[in-house]
Amino acid sequence: MAKRNNEHISISDALKEFVETNKLEKGLNKVNVAEAWAKLMGNGVNNYTTSIKLERDTLYIQLSSSVLREELTYGTQKIITMLNEELGKEIVKKLVLR
């Protein structure tokens, strides 16, 4: 832990340091990615999303509609870009729609 005593540290910096130190970031990324997916894709897609799983840098999305899956397949790169922009860092490198 770098910053102590009289040095001022913001709450967000302290939390970030705590998260990184305690390796919680992966778990938070999973939650953040799921929230970003829900926010960006809207209710239409969310109603058909049955499972969201982040493994390393691959996001697996389970959809209950084959038509929707087919449609989203054409825009996977755009979806990845939008998700990473929403998250503020490059977490998702690959998107697999099932």
Buried (B, 14 or more C-beta within 10 A) or exposed (E): EEEEEEEEBEEEEEEEBEBEEEEEBEEEBBEBBBEBBBEBBEEEBEEBBEEBBBEEEEBBBBBEBEEBBEEBEEEBEEBBEBBBEBBEEEBBEEBEBE
